[in-house]
Amino acid sequence: MNETIAEQAMMIILYAGNAKAMVIEAMNEVLETNDYEKAKEKIAEAGKELGKAHEIQTGLLFDEMQGKSDGNVGILMVHAQDHFMNAITVRDLANIMLVMNERK
């Protein structure tokens, strides 16, 4: 894995980690304050972080499709993808939980 791709993997991890932390913080705040609107705002902020990670991922995919990549996927990139997908899952489940609790 070249240095540029390693840096991009680290950025995906950073953005995904930020997003996941924001979502967890939003859900904990809902438990304490019942402020669903504030939680939704924080989750939307998390979505912006996920968007940044997604932009990097998309760039990497396009590079590979255009033959600009050596095709080697290192464990760091696998780790980055794990963080990214987990953050998306946490965000999606948090949104579902907010809707479920608001319907009560």
Secondary structure, 3 states (H helix, E strand, C coil): CCHHHHHHHHHHHHHHHHHHHHHHHHHHHHHHHCCHHHHHHHHHHHHHHHHHHHHHHHHHHHHHHCCCCCCCCCHHHHHHHHHHHHHHHHHHHHHHHHHHHHCC
